[in-house]
Amino acid sequence: MADLSLRHMPDAVQRALRLRAGQHERSTEAKIRNSNILESVAHPPQRIKLGSLLVGIACEAGGLCDEEVEQIKLLRDRTPAEPIRFDDG
């Protein structure tokens, strides 16, 4: 797992993070690490998904009918992809 250091963070942001962590009885670092803020950067809900993009292109090109699109949607693997790891672990 990577380490992250933040420098020159505005005092107001640091205070808000510390207060929010205290409300949840956690350290500031634990609250940041376990929040969905950082996770949402890696997996934004509005990101374009390759399978959906390809189906859309095929539909626009007239290559697939509605029944074929529905069949692809049923067969598509919806398992979330894991990010690439570059470490040995």
N, C-alpha and C positions, 0 to 999 in steps of 0.2 A: 504494500500500500504506500502511496506517495505522501510525503510531508509537504505542508504548505505554510508559508510565512507571509503575513500581510504587514506591510509597513505603510506609514502615512495614512492610516485610516482616520477619518474624521472622528473627533471625540464623541460627537452625538451618536454616531453609528455604533461605536464601541460601547457606550453606555446603554443604548437600546438593546444590544445583543446580550450584555451582562444582565440587564433587568429581566429580559425574556428567559434567559437560562435560569436565573434565580427563581422565577415563578414556577418553573418545571423541576426545580431542585436538581439542577445539573450544572456542571461547569460550563463556561462559555464555549470552550473547545468541544465538549461533548454535545452541546446543543447545536452548534454549527454542523458538526460531523453527522449527527442523526437527523438533521432537518431535511426536508425535501427541496430546499432551495438549491443546494449544490447538485442534487440528483436531477432536478428539472433542467439544469443547464446541459447536462449530458443527454437527457432524453426529453426534449421539449415536445409537448403534445401536438404542436402544429407542424412537426417535421414531416417531410415528404418521405413516404415509404415506397421502396422500389417496386414491390409487387403492385401496389395501387397505381403507381405511375405508369407501369407497363400496361396494365389493363386499360387505363384511360387512353393511352396512345393507340392501343389496338382498336378500341371502340371508335375513336375519332377517325381512324383509317378505314373503318368498315370491315375489319378483319374478323370480328367476333359478333355473334348475335347475343341477345339478352340471356338466353338459356346457357350459352357457353360461359358467359361472365358469371352467372350464378353457380355453375359447376366449379369454376376456378375458385370462387369464394369459399365454397364448401370444402374443397380439397387443400386449400392453402394452409401451410403450417403457421400457426399464430404464436408459436413460442417466441418470447422476446430474445433477440439476439444479444449475445454477450459481447462486451467491448473487447477489442484486441488487447492482449497482454504482451508486453515486451520484456517482462522480468522472467526469471527462471522458476518462480513459484507458481 
